[in-house]
Structures are given as C-alpha cells and as structure tokens.
Amino acid sequence: MTKEELIERISKAVPLSKADAGRALNTIIDNIVKALKKGEKLTLIGFGTFHVGKRKARTGRNPRTGEAIKILARKIPKFKAGKAFKDLLK
C-alpha cells in the first residue's frame, strides 16, 4: 500500500476529504518524527512503540574494492510491534 492509497482509505472510513485526510496523516508522521528527533519514545497502545536505537561505529568493506572503511556510529529509528498487533497477524 502506498501513502496515497492509505489517504484514500482514511477519507472513505472517516468523513474527510482526501486533502484533509492527507494533512491529518502528514501531521501524524511529522509528530512521530519530531518526537524521535527529541529522543522521546512514542507508544501507541495496541499498535506498537517507536523509539531511537543506536548503532555502534564499526569497520565495513567497500564492495567494489574490498578496502576497509570506517562506518560512524549513528542513531536509527526503530519500531516494536505491540502484543495486540502481533496477535492480529497470526
């Protein structure tokens, strides 16, 4: 499913125009991103938790040359599905 298809489904399920549904979805996504940028954890009961993980610095290999390269430590977004969500997928 694409973002456009999700917007269309939202507009059909709730009495909203596609434009309003798109703005609502964009607002939700923007707020998730802002919370993660601040280092906050966002929990949606029954769905899951968004949080920021950390990757350690490591040595990798350039696939073309085989040369060793340093990969810097970085923060990455993570999602852990909630129990109710997992149970729906069984």
NUTINU-120033 format. One line per 2 residues: their letters; for each residue x, y, z of C-alpha. Coordinates in steps of 0.05 Angstrom, whole numbers, plus 5000, padded with zeros to 4 digits. Each point is the difference from the previous one (the first is absolute). Layout:
// residues N
a) X Y Z ~ ...;
// end
This chain:
// residues 90
mt) 5000 5000 5000 ~ 5025 5069 4983;
ke) 4989 5064 5039 ~ 4948 5023 4949;
el) 4961 4935 5009 ~ 5002 5008 5075;
ie) 4974 5072 4994 ~ 4944 4975 4955;
ri) 4980 4946 5051 ~ 5001 5051 5057;
sk) 4956 5048 4960 ~ 4950 4944 4987;
av) 4999 4975 5073 ~ 4992 5069 5031;
pl) 4959 5057 4971 ~ 5061 5038 4974;
sk) 5022 5024 4932 ~ 5063 4970 4971;
ad) 5036 5066 5013 ~ 4979 5000 5073;
ag) 5018 4927 5009 ~ 5068 5014 4968;
ra) 5013 5059 5047 ~ 4979 4957 5060;
ln) 5048 4943 4979 ~ 5057 5049 4987;
ti) 4988 5032 5069 ~ 5004 4931 5033;
id) 5064 4982 4964 ~ 5031 5069 5015;
ni) 4985 4993 5074 ~ 5030 4930 5003;
vk) 5064 5026 4966 ~ 5003 5060 5047;
al) 4993 4955 5062 ~ 5055 4954 4975;
kk) 5046 5059 4984 ~ 4992 5022 5073;
ge) 5019 4930 5023 ~ 4930 4985 5025;
kl) 4965 4933 4996 ~ 4931 4999 4969;
tl) 4952 4944 5022 ~ 4934 4986 4966;
ig) 4965 4949 5045 ~ 4978 4940 4959;
fg) 5044 5019 4941 ~ 5072 5008 5021;
tf) 5057 5045 5022 ~ 5045 5045 4960;
hv) 5068 5015 5030 ~ 5071 5020 4983;
gk) 5054 4946 4999 ~ 5075 5007 4995;
rk) 5049 4966 4954 ~ 5072 4995 5022;
ar) 5057 5022 4955 ~ 5028 4942 4961;
tg) 5046 4981 4944 ~ 4969 4981 4933;
rn) 5024 4983 4931 ~ 4992 5037 4935;
pr) 4966 4948 4955 ~ 5036 5024 4938;
tg) 5071 5004 5025 ~ 4998 4957 5063;
ea) 5033 5058 5037 ~ 4984 5007 5074;
ik) 4959 5061 5018 ~ 4978 5030 5065;
il) 4925 5004 5011 ~ 4982 5053 5052;
ar) 4954 4989 5059 ~ 4929 5026 4988;
ki) 4930 5002 5026 ~ 4946 4961 4963;
pk) 4924 4998 5006 ~ 4971 4935 5025;
fk) 4930 4972 5007 ~ 4977 4944 5046;
ag) 4931 4972 4986 ~ 4953 4994 5060;
ka) 4971 4935 5023 ~ 4930 5014 4974;
fk) 5028 5018 4931 ~ 5042 4937 4999;
dl) 4941 4957 5020 ~ 4959 5028 4941;
lk) 5053 4975 4951 ~ 5000 4928 5024;
// end
